[in-house]
Amino acid sequence: MVLPYADEELGVLTKEGKRNAFLKLLLTITVIDGVAIALYLILVFGLRWDETTPFILLIVITVITGFYFQWQNQKITNK
C-alpha cells in the first residue's frame, strides 16, 4: 500500500500546516484568556466580590495558558 504523499514523512507539518496549527493555538489561548477576564469582571463588578481572590485566579489561569502556549508552540516549530 502506498501513502498518498510518499515523499513526505509522517508527523512533519508543511509550512501551511504549521501556520494553521499556530493560528488555531493562538485562537484557543485568546478565547480561554478572554473567558477568564470576563469571569473576573463578572465576579468583581457583578457579584461584588473582593478583588483579590478573582485576581489571583486570573493570574493562575494566565500563567497556565502561557505554559500551554509555549509547550504547543514548541511542538509545532520542532515538527
ZIFEN-V809886 format. One record per residue. RES is the residue in one small letter. D_LAST is the distance of its C-alpha to the last C-alpha in Angstrom with 1 decimal. Layout:
# ZIFEN-V809886
res: <RES,RES>
d_last: <D_LAST,D_LAST>
This chain:
# ZIFEN-V809886
res: <m,v,l,p,y,a,d,e,e,l,g,v,l,t,k,e,g,k,r,n,a,f,l,k,l,l,l,t,i,t,v,i,d,g,v,a,i,a,l,y,l,i,l,v,f,g,l,r,w,d,e,t,t,p,f,i,l,l,i,v,i,t,v,i,t,g,f,y,f,q,w,q,n,q,k,i,t,n,k>
d_last: <24.9,22.5,19.2,19.6,17.0,17.4,15.8,12.2,10.3,9.9,6.9,5.2,6.1,8.9,10.3,12.6,10.3,8.5,12.1,13.5,11.3,12.3,15.8,16.1,15.1,17.6,20.2,20.0,20.5,23.3,25.0,25.0,26.4,28.9,30.2,30.6,32.6,34.7,35.4,36.5,38.8,40.3,41.0,42.5,44.4,44.9,45.8,47.1,45.1,45.2,42.4,41.1,39.7,37.7,36.4,35.2,33.4,31.9,30.6,29.2,27.3,26.0,24.8,23.1,21.3,20.3,18.7,17.0,15.7,14.4,12.8,11.0,10.2,8.7,6.4,5.7,5.6,3.8,0.0>
